[in-house]
Amino acid sequence: MASRFEWQQVETLYREQRTGGHKDELRWIINRETIRDTATGQTVTRAIIRHPGICVMVPFLDEDRIVLVRQYRHPVDGELWELPAGTLDGREEGSRVVRTETPEACAARELREETGYEARHWEKVGECYAMPGGNDHLIHVFVARELVPGLQALDPGEMISEVRAFPAAELTGMIARGDIRDAKSLVGLFHALGRRPGGVRIA
């Protein structure tokens, strides 16, 4: 089915490239894109972040406890409790960023790097767009079970100060108090906790 929209001009303004623990990574690009609505003839110009996507993992240490990481985040100048997560490898193609690895491979790699754990059982439980008004950043949500401990392998500049497992009841309390404020982590936790008997109740 033909799109009603035509991209008339795309200018790449910035490329975020980092040296990671496994290779040099293209994290995302920022474009200025001019788009014409063929139904109305109107055009709009927007700054759009083109992104390869991320994986967020819900690692169950046992049936009741989920592993979180405490990570410093430069943009908010503070530490946040988060689920482990990471960006898919990608490359620039036609003014977009396309992934060059599967979400499953990314999830396994990032869980090991951030927590030291490897999982024997994986299940993809959902996906969602992070902020479709300004980017095409797709979040792949996985549940990881049967964890085997190992060693962390953090990327340069990655600052994880603590890896800890929390009982489900404590996690719902943390969500209710605002102690977990990272959107991708909230999505992952609601997916996982919502499948438990009784679902999720945030008082």
ZINORMO-V759065 format. One record per residue. N is the residue number from 1. RES is the residue in one small letter. SS is DSSP state (a for helix, b for strand, c for the rest). OMEGA is omega in whole degrees, 0 to 359 (NA if undefined). Layout:
n/res/ss/omega
N/RES/SS/OMEGA
N/RES/SS/OMEGA
//
This chain:
n/res/ss/omega
1/m/c/183
2/a/c/177
3/s/c/177
4/r/c/185
5/f/b/177
6/e/b/175
7/w/b/185
8/q/b/181
9/q/b/177
10/v/b/178
11/e/b/178
12/t/b/184
13/l/b/187
14/y/b/174
15/r/b/177
16/e/b/179
17/q/b/181
18/r/b/171
19/t/b/182
20/g/c/180
21/g/c/183
22/h/c/178
23/k/c/170
24/d/b/187
25/e/b/165
26/l/b/185
27/r/b/178
28/w/b/172
29/i/b/175
30/i/b/180
31/n/b/162
32/r/b/187
33/e/b/176
34/t/b/190
35/i/b/180
36/r/b/174
37/d/b/184
38/t/c/180
39/a/c/183
40/t/c/184
41/g/c/180
42/q/c/174
43/t/b/174
44/v/b/175
45/t/b/183
46/r/b/166
47/a/b/185
48/i/b/174
49/i/b/176
50/r/b/195
51/h/b/179
52/p/c/181
53/g/c/178
54/i/b/170
55/c/b/171
56/v/b/187
57/m/b/174
58/v/b/185
59/p/b/177
60/f/b/176
61/l/c/170
62/d/c/186
63/e/c/184
64/d/c/188
65/r/b/180
66/i/b/183
67/v/b/173
68/l/b/173
69/v/b/174
70/r/b/191
71/q/b/175
72/y/b/179
73/r/b/183
74/h/a/185
75/p/a/181
76/v/a/179
77/d/c/179
78/g/b/178
79/e/b/178
80/l/b/167
81/w/b/184
82/e/b/163
83/l/c/173
84/p/c/184
85/a/b/178
86/g/b/183
87/t/b/176
88/l/c/171
89/d/c/181
90/g/b/176
91/r/b/179
92/e/b/181
93/e/b/178
94/g/c/180
95/s/c/173
96/r/b/172
97/v/b/180
98/v/b/181
99/r/b/179
100/t/c/173
101/e/c/179
102/t/c/174
103/p/a/180
104/e/a/179
105/a/a/178
106/c/a/182
107/a/a/180
108/a/a/181
109/r/a/184
110/e/a/176
111/l/a/179
112/r/a/183
113/e/a/187
114/e/a/185
115/t/a/188
116/g/c/182
117/y/c/165
118/e/b/183
119/a/b/177
120/r/b/183
121/h/b/180
122/w/b/173
123/e/b/173
124/k/b/186
125/v/b/179
126/g/b/173
127/e/b/181
128/c/b/175
129/y/b/184
130/a/c/182
131/m/c/189
132/p/c/174
133/g/c/184
134/g/c/180
135/n/b/178
136/d/c/184
137/h/c/182
138/l/b/180
139/i/b/175
140/h/b/186
141/v/b/181
142/f/b/167
143/v/b/180
144/a/b/181
145/r/b/181
146/e/b/185
147/l/b/177
148/v/b/184
149/p/c/177
150/g/c/184
151/l/c/173
152/q/c/174
153/a/c/187
154/l/c/174
155/d/c/174
156/p/c/180
157/g/c/179
158/e/c/187
159/m/c/176
160/i/b/185
161/s/b/184
162/e/b/172
163/v/b/186
164/r/b/176
165/a/b/181
166/f/b/173
167/p/b/182
168/a/a/181
169/a/a/178
170/e/a/180
171/l/a/179
172/t/a/175
173/g/a/178
174/m/a/178
175/i/a/182
176/a/a/181
177/r/a/183
178/g/c/179
179/d/c/173
180/i/c/187
181/r/c/179
182/d/c/189
183/a/a/183
184/k/a/178
185/s/a/177
186/l/a/178
187/v/a/181
188/g/a/181
189/l/a/178
190/f/a/176
191/h/a/186
192/a/a/183
193/l/a/179
194/g/c/179
195/r/c/178
196/r/c/177
197/p/c/181
198/g/c/178
199/g/c/180
200/v/c/176
201/r/c/178
202/i/c/184
203/a/c/NA
//
